[in-house]
Every structure is written in C-alpha cells, then in structure tokens.
Amino acid sequence: MISLLAFRNIVYRPWRSVLLFFGYGVGVSVMIVLLSIGEALLSQARDEKLIGGGSITVLPQGIDVEVMKTGGVGGLFFSIDHSRFIHRQLLASPRLTSLVSGVAPQIDGRVLYMLVRPGDEYTVRAAGEIPSANAKVNAAPELSAGSWTDDEGDRKWISPTLAELRHEIDHFHFPPDSIANADSWAEWHYFNVLSADRKRWAFISLIVAGDIKAGNWGGSVTITLRDEGRSSRKFVSYIPRQRVRFSTTEADLQLGTSMVSIDGNGNYIVRAAAAEENGGAGGTINVSLVVTPSRGAYFPGATYTSGNFISGYTVPGLRASATGQICVSGACERFENAQSYHDHNWGVWRGISWDWGASRAGAYTILYGRVIGPERQGSATPLLVYLVDSLGFRSVFRPKNVVYEDNREIVINGRNVRVPSRAAFADVRGDDTLRVELSIEDAIGTDTRVQSGIATPFVGRKESERPAVLTGVGNPRNPYFIQMKGTARISGRVGGAPIAGIGSGFFETYR
C-alpha cells in the first residue's frame, strides 16, 4: 500500500517529486563532505608529524600542510625569515609574557643530503628542536635512555648574550660573485652622536670599499663635525687593504689604528683618527667613544636584491647612548650618555638614491627608509617605518610616500639648492595608525657628481697611491645628497592604545 501511494504521488506531481529528490540528494552529499572533512581534521590532529605542542603553531606563509607532513620537494625552501628576531621580539617578547608561557622553534622533516665519502651520497630527513623550549610547550620527546638538554648552539639561538647578538646581526660580508660594478661595493659601520644642547653632532663612518676579489680595495675613516647653522669640518683617512681586518662572523673591524669592536657587555668600542680633508685648517681628529645600544631597540637587517643591485642594512643601535670624547687638534669635547645611533650598510652604490631617517620621539624611536635602485628611479616606492618602544619592536607601517616642503635653501658647490624644511608621512594598517611630522633645523649637501655623499673611497695596492673616490651615488635628476638634523613628532594608535612623542633625529634624501 505505501509503495503504491508513493508511486501514484510521483506520477501525480512529477516535477515536485524531482525537486524533492534533488534537494535530498544535495543534503546527503553535503553531509558526506562535512563528515569527510571532520574525519580528515581529526586524523591530522592525531598525526605525530603535525603535533608541535602548545596551542598555536606558526608556519611559513603559503606552506601546504601535506608538504609539511611529507617533506616533499615543494617544502625544501620553506623557512621563516628572521625567525630568531620573530622569536625574541614578537612571540617570546616581554610584551606578551602575560599571554605566552612558552615558545618553541622547530624544524621537522627537512630534506638534506649527507655525503659519507666522494660519490657516496644519501638523502636524509632532519629535524631541529631546542630541548628546553620544547619542554615548555609540552612537546618534549619520550627518551628511552640518556638525556636531552640544550647545547651551546641552542643557547645562542634562543638567548644570546648582548655581545653575541651584535656579532650575529652586525658582521661583514663578501660581495657575491654575480654582481656587476664590483668596484662600487662598499660596507661600513656608521655612528652618530649628538651633544646635550642638540647644537653639535658628529657623523662617523668606518668603511671597507672596492673590488675585494680583484685586490683593488681598501678602507677609510670619514668623520664630519657640524655646528648647527655653521660650516662643517670633514676629516678623512685612507687605509690600504694590508692594514684592514674584517670578519664575516663578527662585527669587529680594524682600519689601521682605527677600529670598532664589541666588549663583553655588548657595547661598541669606537676608536677613529683622521686628518682634515683637503688640508683644511690642518687639524686632526681622534674619536674615543663607548656606544651602548638600548636593549631591544634594533632592526635585525634586510638585503634587497634586484638584478645586479644589492643593498643590505641593519641597525644594531637604533636607540643608543655614547660616552667618551672627540678631540680636534688636542681640544676635546666630552660626551656623557649622549644621544647616539649605529647602523651597518653593505652593497653596490651606483645609480641609486634613498630616503632615510632615525629619530627618538619621547618613549618611542622610529626608523624609516626606502632605497631606490637604478631600475626604480622615478617610480613610486613605499617607505618602511619601523617603530620600537622600551620593550622592543612595536609595529611596522608602509606609507606610500613622504611629502616634503622645500622651503630652505643651502649652497652646494656654489649653487643654491632648495632643501626640505618640513616633511610628513602617514599610514593606516587595520586599526593601527601612525603619522610622522619632521621639522628640519639644519641641512648640509654633497654633489654626488663630484664626490660620493657617503664617502666610499678605495685604496690601490700601494699605500702611496692616491685613493680614488666612488661617484655615481644618486642619479642625474637628483644629484645632491642632503643630510638633515631636526625633530620628529609622532601620533597615532597602535594595539588599541594612543601613541605620541617628539624628539631629535637625523634624516637624508636627494635633490
């Protein structure tokens, strides 16, 4: 009887019956798919290859979970860039101690190749973990025998001393084999120091430059002293390569009698000597400073590569203090915990320009910049703005541009050049906002067609040879390198809290 009624109902209303069957079929199909997804998620959750411990797993952007499980070829090159910085300054930072009890860096299933003897190669899968960190997130393995504890490499990775941290991010580099214009390679330590009344300052650069592999290279010490609103005094010393010592694992640099080294507390010991450029007043300068970076106030570094263009940059001392003296022809000025700054640059310096600045702003410190390589001259390049506070890294912003007001005028090589009197940039990233306003109090300029604005000389094989000076930094449309001193005022909101501050800093651009 039921079968008969069902059959007659289908015959009586066939289209309604088809619609009902279709809807029922779709519903069953969706349920099957959902149950399959749930079973897959449950299976993955139980998969030993996906268990890392803790509550949250941070993975490289774009990685496929199955690739992570199998360790396939597609997973060979996945990594988290600046993972040490992310661990120290983000996940395990003092800012998150109320929320995060433990962070464990892990590498699992990485494909490696082990060469036992020539021609005898094996493919292996390797893992990397830090025992003490794994224990904090309840991911320590079960040991059948023996013990598993942190070694010296583990300690340096997760909790380096301040001296080890400086060497890690501030070491020197060899130029790659592939670069063109090898003679324009330069790398240097840069420091600045500002007097207590903010009216006098020094720019100090210890430089290695030239074609290192061809042997046509050397070092230089370049120091500029400036009294606000007055003329500058520049001191230069050239050092042949035989008297230059640098390291690709340490920050220490020796240029004749001048040097930069790291003491056991992570402070920079800076010693520099030079003579006044072009005879000048016949003066000599001797710098003896101890520069102490504020804890956590550093930029870990980045290298930008495009074709033959390479530009690398790190800031170990974004907010620092300097104690010591600068003596000119025997007359010394003493500095006690003076405002200071230290960065490290490397790359090829031909046909490029940049905007850059670093300033205190109350409890905050900002770093902004962009490098415009030869292929991007005249194109829109956003800024990178890096913000730190007393706890270290705070946020990153990417303003589209910096707006200058060129209402000042200075003389460069007998020509009047208009330079910035004010500048501003702003950005909104989600709920976070930042606005930076610069007020320029002093500016000096260098014509890069005559002499490089960063003074990157190299020395020939013989000490008696006259050192050449690299030219071509900047571009024909903007040949004037402008160095400015002034104040930065910031305002905005980060992490739901308002931010504000004002302080002194130094800024650079081209005109």
C-alpha positions in Angstrom: 0.0 0.0 0.0 2.8 2.5 0.9 4.7 1.7 -2.3 1.5 2.3 -4.3 0.8 5.6 -2.7 4.4 6.7 -3.3 4.3 5.7 -6.9 1.0 7.5 -7.6 2.2 10.6 -5.8 5.3 10.7 -8.1 3.1 10.3 -11.2 0.6 12.9 -10.0 3.3 15.6 -9.2 6.4 14.5 -11.1 8.3 17.9 -11.0 7.7 18.4 -7.3 9.0 14.9 -6.7 12.1 15.6 -8.8 12.8 18.7 -6.8 12.4 16.9 -3.5 14.7 14.1 -4.6 17.3 16.6 -5.8 17.2 18.5 -2.5 17.5 15.3 -0.5 20.5 14.3 -2.6 22.3 17.6 -2.2 21.7 17.5 1.6 23.1 14.0 1.8 26.1 15.0 -0.3 26.9 18.0 1.8 26.7 15.9 5.0 29.1 13.3 3.5 31.6 16.1 2.6 31.4 17.6 6.0 31.9 14.3 7.7 34.9 13.6 5.5 36.5 17.0 6.3 35.9 16.4 10.0 37.5 12.9 9.8 40.5 14.4 7.9 41.0 17.1 10.5 40.7 14.6 13.3 43.3 12.4 11.6 45.7 15.3 11.1 45.2 16.4 14.7 46.4 13.0 15.8 49.2 12.8 13.2 52.5 12.8 15.0 54.1 14.8 12.2 51.7 17.7 12.9 52.0 17.8 16.7 54.3 20.6 17.7 53.0 21.2 21.2 51.5 24.3 22.6 48.2 26.0 21.5 49.2 27.9 18.3 51.6 26.8 15.5 53.2 29.5 13.4 54.2 28.3 9.9 55.8 29.9 6.8 53.4 31.8 4.7 51.9 29.8 1.9 53.1 26.3 3.1 50.9 23.3 2.3 50.1 21.1 5.3 50.6 18.0 3.3 54.0 19.3 2.1 54.9 19.9 5.7 53.9 16.3 6.6 55.7 14.6 3.7 58.8 16.8 3.4 58.4 16.8 -0.4 60.4 18.8 -2.8 58.0 21.7 -2.5 58.9 22.1 1.1 62.7 22.3 0.6 62.8 26.1 0.5 60.2 27.0 3.1 61.5 28.9 6.0 60.6 31.7 8.4 62.8 34.7 7.5 64.4 36.3 10.6 63.0 33.5 12.8 65.3 34.5 15.6 64.0 38.0 15.6 60.4 36.8 15.5 61.1 34.5 18.4 62.8 37.2 20.6 61.0 40.3 19.7 57.5 39.0 18.9 56.4 35.6 20.3 58.7 35.5 23.3 58.9 39.2 23.9 58.3 40.8 27.4 55.2 42.4 25.9 53.5 39.1 25.7 54.6 37.5 29.0 51.0 37.7 30.4 49.7 35.7 27.4 52.6 33.4 26.3 54.2 31.0 28.7 56.5 29.2 26.2 57.7 29.4 22.6 59.5 26.5 20.8 61.2 26.9 17.4 61.1 23.6 15.4 62.1 22.3 12.0 60.6 18.9 11.0 61.2 16.7 8.0 63.7 18.9 6.2 65.3 17.0 3.3 69.1 17.1 3.5 71.9 15.3 1.6 74.6 13.5 3.5 77.9 12.9 1.8 79.7 10.0 3.5 82.6 9.8 1.0 83.1 11.2 -2.5 80.4 9.7 -4.7 78.6 8.1 -1.7 75.6 10.4 -1.0 72.4 9.7 1.0 69.1 11.5 1.2 68.1 12.0 4.8 65.3 13.8 6.7 66.3 16.0 9.5 64.6 17.8 12.4 65.7 20.6 14.7 64.4 21.4 18.1 65.5 23.1 21.3 65.0 20.8 24.3 64.2 23.4 26.9 61.8 25.2 24.6 60.0 22.0 23.7 59.5 21.2 27.3 57.8 24.5 27.9 55.1 23.7 25.3 54.8 20.0 26.4 56.4 18.7 23.2 59.5 17.0 24.7 60.0 13.5 23.2 59.9 10.4 25.3 63.5 9.3 25.9 64.3 5.6 26.1 67.7 6.3 27.5 70.1 9.1 28.2 69.4 12.8 28.4 68.5 15.6 26.0 69.4 19.1 27.0 70.3 22.4 25.4 73.8 22.7 23.9 75.8 25.9 23.3 74.2 26.4 19.8 70.7 26.1 21.4 71.5 28.7 24.0 72.9 31.2 21.4 69.8 30.7 19.2 67.2 31.2 21.9 69.0 33.5 24.4 72.3 35.0 23.1 74.3 37.4 25.1 74.3 41.0 24.0 77.7 40.6 22.5 76.6 37.5 20.6 73.6 39.3 19.3 75.7 42.2 18.0 78.0 39.9 16.2 75.1 37.9 14.8 73.4 40.9 13.0 76.4 43.2 12.5 79.1 41.1 10.8 80.7 41.9 7.5 80.0 40.3 4.1 81.9 39.3 0.9 80.3 40.6 -2.3 78.6 38.0 -4.4 80.3 36.7 -7.5 77.4 37.7 -9.7 77.4 41.5 -9.0 78.3 44.0 -11.7 80.2 47.1 -10.8 82.3 45.3 -8.2 84.4 48.4 -7.7 81.3 50.1 -6.3 81.0 47.6 -3.5 81.1 49.2 0.0 80.4 48.2 3.5 80.6 50.3 6.6 79.9 50.9 10.3 78.2 54.3 10.8 77.7 56.1 14.1 76.3 59.5 15.0 76.4 61.3 18.3 74.5 64.5 19.4 75.6 67.0 22.0 73.4 67.6 25.1 72.3 71.0 23.8 71.4 69.5 20.4 73.6 72.1 18.6 76.7 69.9 17.7 77.0 66.5 16.2 79.3 64.1 14.5 78.9 61.5 11.7 81.5 58.7 12.0 81.9 56.1 9.2 84.5 53.3 9.1 84.4 51.9 5.6 85.6 48.9 3.5 85.2 49.5 -0.2 86.2 48.5 -3.7 86.7 45.3 -5.7 87.8 42.9 -2.9 88.3 39.8 -5.1 90.4 41.8 -7.6 92.5 43.1 -4.8 91.7 46.7 -5.6 90.1 47.7 -2.3 90.9 49.3 1.0 89.4 51.2 3.9 88.7 54.7 5.0 87.6 56.6 8.1 85.3 59.6 7.4 84.2 61.9 10.2 82.0 65.0 9.8 81.6 67.6 12.6 78.8 70.0 12.4 77.8 73.1 14.4 74.1 73.9 13.7 73.9 76.7 11.1 77.6 76.9 10.6 80.1 75.3 8.2 81.1 71.6 8.6 84.5 70.1 9.1 85.3 66.9 7.4 88.2 64.5 8.3 89.3 61.6 6.2 91.9 58.8 6.5 92.6 56.2 3.8 93.9 52.8 4.8 95.5 50.2 2.4 94.0 46.8 2.3 97.0 45.3 4.0 96.1 47.1 7.2 92.3 46.3 7.1 90.8 43.4 9.1 87.1 42.5 8.9 85.1 39.3 9.7 82.1 37.6 8.1 81.2 36.2 11.6 81.9 39.2 13.9 81.2 42.9 13.9 84.8 43.8 14.7 86.6 46.0 12.2 90.2 47.2 12.1 91.3 50.1 9.8 94.9 50.8 10.7 94.8 52.5 14.1 91.0 53.0 13.9 88.7 50.2 14.9 85.2 49.1 16.0 84.9 46.2 18.5 82.3 44.7 20.8 83.1 44.3 24.5 81.7 41.6 26.8 78.7 43.6 27.7 77.7 44.2 24.1 78.9 47.8 23.9 80.6 49.2 20.8 84.2 50.5 21.4 84.8 53.1 18.7 88.3 54.5 18.0 88.9 56.6 15.0 91.6 59.0 13.8 91.8 61.2 10.6 93.1 64.4 9.2 91.1 67.4 7.9 90.1 67.0 4.3 92.0 69.0 1.6 94.3 70.5 4.2 91.5 72.4 5.8 92.8 74.1 8.9 95.4 71.4 9.2 93.5 69.8 12.1 93.4 66.2 13.2 90.6 64.3 14.9 90.6 61.5 17.4 87.4 59.7 18.5 87.2 57.6 21.6 83.6 56.5 22.3 81.7 53.7 24.0 78.3 53.3 22.3 75.7 51.4 24.3 72.5 50.3 22.4 69.2 50.2 24.3 68.1 46.7 24.9 65.6 45.5 22.2 65.9 48.7 20.1 67.4 47.2 17.0 66.4 46.4 13.4 67.5 42.9 12.5 68.6 43.6 8.9 67.4 43.1 5.4 69.0 42.6 2.0 67.3 43.9 -1.1 68.4 42.3 -4.4 67.2 43.2 -7.9 69.3 42.1 -10.9 72.8 43.4 -10.2 71.7 45.8 -7.5 72.2 44.7 -3.9 71.6 46.8 -0.8 71.9 45.4 2.8 71.1 47.2 6.0 70.9 46.5 9.7 70.6 48.8 12.8 72.1 47.3 15.9 71.8 50.6 17.8 68.6 52.3 16.8 68.4 54.0 20.2 71.8 54.2 21.9 73.9 56.4 24.2 77.6 57.4 23.7 80.2 58.2 26.4 83.7 59.4 25.6 85.3 62.2 23.8 86.1 63.7 20.4 89.3 65.7 20.2 90.2 68.1 17.4 93.9 69.1 17.4 94.0 68.4 21.1 90.8 70.3 22.1 88.4 67.7 23.4 84.6 67.6 23.9 83.3 65.2 26.4 80.1 63.2 26.0 78.2 61.5 28.8 75.3 59.2 27.8 74.8 61.4 24.7 72.1 60.5 22.2 73.6 58.2 19.6 72.8 55.8 16.8 74.6 52.9 14.9 73.8 51.1 11.7 75.7 48.9 9.2 75.3 49.1 5.4 76.6 46.9 2.5 76.0 46.6 -1.2 76.7 48.3 -4.6 76.4 52.0 -4.6 76.0 53.3 -8.2 72.9 54.9 -9.7 70.8 54.7 -6.5 69.2 57.1 -4.1 67.3 56.8 -0.9 65.1 58.5 1.8 66.1 57.6 5.3 65.7 58.8 8.9 66.0 57.7 12.5 64.8 59.7 15.5 63.7 59.5 19.0 60.1 60.5 19.8 59.6 60.5 23.5 59.4 56.9 24.7 59.4 55.7 21.1 62.1 55.5 18.4 61.4 55.4 14.7 63.3 54.3 11.7 62.1 54.9 8.2 63.6 54.5 4.8 63.5 53.3 1.2 66.3 52.5 -1.3 65.6 53.3 -4.9 67.7 51.2 -7.2 68.6 52.0 -10.8 65.6 50.2 -12.2 63.1 52.1 -10.0 64.3 55.7 -10.4 61.2 57.8 -10.9 58.8 55.1 -9.8 56.6 55.1 -6.6 58.4 53.2 -3.8 56.7 52.9 -0.4 58.5 53.6 2.8 59.2 51.1 5.6 58.6 52.7 9.0 59.8 50.7 12.0 58.6 51.6 15.5 60.1 50.5 18.8 59.5 51.3 22.5 61.1 50.3 25.8 60.0 46.7 25.3 61.5 46.5 21.8 59.7 46.1 18.4 56.2 47.6 18.4 55.0 47.9 14.8 55.7 48.3 11.1 54.0 50.7 8.7 54.2 51.2 5.0 53.4 54.8 3.9 53.1 55.3 0.2 55.2 58.4 0.1 56.9 61.1 2.1 55.8 64.7 1.4 58.5 67.3 1.6 58.2 71.1 1.8 61.4 72.5 0.2 61.4 76.0 1.9 65.1 76.0 3.0 68.0 76.9 0.7 71.6 75.9 1.1 74.7 76.4 -1.1 76.3 73.3 -2.6 79.4 73.9 -4.8 78.5 77.5 -5.3 74.9 76.7 -6.3 71.8 77.5 -4.3 69.7 74.3 -3.8 66.3 74.1 -2.2 66.0 71.5 0.5 63.3 70.3 2.9 62.2 72.5 5.8 59.4 70.0 6.8 58.3 66.5 5.9 55.4 64.2 6.7 54.1 60.7 6.1 51.3 58.6 7.4 49.8 55.2 7.2 46.8 53.1 8.3 47.1 49.4 8.8 43.9 47.9 10.1 43.1 49.5 13.4 46.6 51.0 13.8 47.6 54.4 12.6 50.8 56.5 12.5 51.6 60.0 11.5 55.1 61.4 11.5 56.0 65.1 11.1 59.6 66.2 10.6 60.8 69.7 11.3 64.2 70.4 9.8 66.6 72.6 11.8 69.8 72.2 9.8 70.9 70.7 6.4 74.1 70.1 4.5 74.5 68.9 1.0 77.0 67.0 -1.2 77.2 67.0 -5.0 77.5 63.2 -5.8 78.8 64.1 -9.3 81.9 65.4 -7.7 82.2 63.2 -4.6 80.1 60.4 -3.2 77.8 61.5 -0.4 78.7 58.5 1.7 82.5 59.0 1.1 83.3 55.5 -0.1 86.9 55.6 -1.2 89.1 52.6 -2.1 92.8 52.3 -2.0 95.2 50.8 -4.6 97.7 48.1 -3.9 100.4 50.6 -2.7 99.9 52.8 0.3 101.4 55.7 -1.6 98.8 55.6 -4.4 96.2 58.4 -4.3 92.8 56.8 -3.3 90.0 57.1 -5.8 86.5 58.1 -4.7 83.5 56.3 -5.9 81.0 58.5 -7.7 77.5 57.9 -9.1 75.5 57.6 -5.9 72.2 59.3 -6.6 71.0 59.9 -10.1 71.3 62.7 -12.8 67.9 64.2 -11.8 68.7 64.3 -8.1 72.5 64.6 -7.7 72.5 66.3 -4.4 72.8 64.2 -1.2 71.1 66.1 1.7 71.8 65.3 5.3 69.5 66.9 7.8 69.0 67.3 11.5 65.7 68.1 13.2 62.8 66.9 15.3 60.2 64.2 14.7 56.7 64.3 16.1 54.6 61.1 16.0 51.0 60.5 16.7 48.5 57.7 16.2 47.2 54.5 17.7 48.9 51.0 18.0 47.3 48.0 19.6 44.3 49.9 20.7 46.4 52.5 22.7 47.3 56.0 21.6 51.0 56.8 20.9 52.7 60.2 20.8 56.1 61.7 21.2 58.7 64.2 20.0 62.5 64.0 19.8 65.6 64.7 17.8 66.9 62.7 14.9 68.8 62.7 11.6 67.3 62.4 8.1 68.6 62.0 4.5 67.2 62.5 1.0 68.3 63.6 -2.5 67.6 66.7 -4.5 
